[in-house]
Amino acid sequence: MSPLRSSTWWDDPGKAGFIARHHMRQLGLTRDQLRGKPVVGICNSWSELTPCNAHLRTLAESVRRGITAAGGLALEFPTMSIGEPLMRPTSMMFRNLMSMDVEETIRANPLDAVVLLGGCDKTLPAQLMGAASVDLPAIALSGGPMLTGRFRGKTVGSGTDIWKMSEDLRAKRITQDDFDEFEGCLARSAGHCMTMGTASTMGCVTEALGLSLPAAAALPAADARRAQLAEQSGARAVELAREGLRPSDLLTREAFTNAVVVNAAIGGSTNAVLHLLAIAGRVGVPLALEDIDEIGRRVPLLADLMPSGRFLMEDFAYAGGLPALMAELGDLLDLSAPTVTGRTLGENLAGHQVWDREVIRPLDNPVQSADNGTAVLRGNLAPGGAVLKQSAASPELLHHRGPALVFDSIEEYLRAADDPELAVDADTVLVVRNLGPRGYPGMPELGNLPLPAKLLAQGVTDMVRISDARMSGTAYGTVVLHVAPEAAVGGPLALVRTGDTVELDVAARTLHLDVDPGELLARRTAWTPPPPPAQGERGWTRLYVERVLQADQGVDLDFLVGRSGDQPGKAPF
């Protein structure tokens, strides 16, 4: 075993070492406890402003037990936490800031390994990005999904049923009292969304990348086995420190391929595309939108989970969880890929079985056939690419041609959507722009636009919607997202006018604006950029808007791409 990184602090015979050691005695530690023991940081995104992660303070104690029992020294530290339900203008604007916090905190301190405790949508990706940049031995553990929602004798799912009930309320199919009662029945325990939204997707993707222990993705937050996994993760982190197994050893091209395969098989969130591109950028693994489309085309949907199916994460866990689903995928995965356990993915999956064939289907009887995952579209409307989640879309709209109805802001659209005189029908293609990384700023989850009230009253349940925004992984509909380049930087989306014909052809992977090139050139010449976003003159917002990359590059900051290493700075004293 090579010398522990933490010894640079503890074994320094001079003033800097004295100051480091004597302040650790404030924690009740002795000098002997600082020598020869791997120091494992518990990177905790606990916060009451992030309700989905509020139980991580307790889960961290289980991690600590595992570290201590394995002969390590546990040092817990907080990082920025990104609360999906609360943060404005959007949590996505702060993912990169949190990743910087994680990266710099790990590098600057006497740590030999780290356990990443995340959960809510952006917290786990931010931790993976930061840890991958430092490349210190790391293992991730999500807080797990909350228990299944129950409303009037029926199961209900986070996000997915919120969108349905919201539309029912607008269409007056339910009352405000019904909606208020539903509000109290949905989030019944600690944990993140229990649909296959972004949080559950990223838990699964992290496990598929080989960065968490088997079965870590699906067990409910309230299940005692999650505390056991936390203890095991802490113990394994001590071993990682001794072995020197780093994220760069695990985050190979094969690992990213496995993650894309799993995302297609679970009906995962389109947000996973952005996070995978960003993580791959941090470790220098080539991964492009075309790769995600090509790899995903050959994978059927095996998990019958909302929003693409019927069940919820609690059902998925009891059916065998992600290891059982990956065992079903067999040769569609690279089973030789190394994992954080020290074993290959194939070795981790040995013996795992499916216990409920309604929830996890076999390859020969999938929920949906291959090529029903995230499709990548290109054309003169999205030269940098756009995405659409086929498994949650309406099949009859996957090839559609119709007139555009264009709005320059979400506020403008929401006002119009309730207008009974709005000139719109079921064939209309709704276009809302200036919702991208720079334009909003931060690329909010507004892409699944609520349908116009007059069409809801007529029984219309889906329309083609196009934007440079994202949408929640819990959402559904024929929604074209992540259009790149975004409108605010002069992408073709900025040139669309109401009445233009738009053609969507998912099978051909095209998104086309049927306007003469000469007319588009004239529109571009006349185009002027929108005004800068509010609060864009200072602080993080200014830095973000000036340096953020487009959706096809993962929406990271340009100067954060690549690894920085674990070499600490110079001694402070």
Buried (B, 14 or more C-beta within 10 A) or exposed (E): EEEBBBBBBBBBEEEBBEBBBEEBEEEEBEEEBBBEBBBBBBBBBBBEEBBBBBBBBBBBBBBBBBBBEBEBBBBBBBBBBBBBEEBEBBBBBBBBBBBBBBBBBBBEBBBBBBBBBBBBBBBBBBBBBBBBBBBBBBBBBBBBBBBBBEBEEEBBBBBBBBBBBBBBBBBEEBEEEBBEEBEEBBBBBBBBBBBBBBBBBBBBBBBBBBBBBBBBBBBBBBBEEBBEBBBBBBBBBBBBBBBBBBBBBBBBBBBBBBBBBBBBBBBBBBBBBBBBBBBBBBBEBEBBBEBBBEBBBEBBBBBBBBBBBEBBBBBBBBBBBBBBBBBBBEEBBBBEBBBBBEBBBBBBBEEBEBEBEEBBBEBEEBBBEBBBBBBBBBBBBBBBBBBBBBBBBBEEBBEBBBBBBBBBBBEEBBEBBEEEEBEBBBEBBBBBBBBBBBBBBBBBBBBBBBBBBBBBEEEBEBBBBBBBBBBBBBBBBBBBBBBBBBBBBBBBBBBBEEEBEBBBBBEEBBBBBEBEEEEBEEBEEEEEEBEBBEEBEEEEBBBBBEBBBBBBBBBBBEEBBEBBEBEBEEBEE
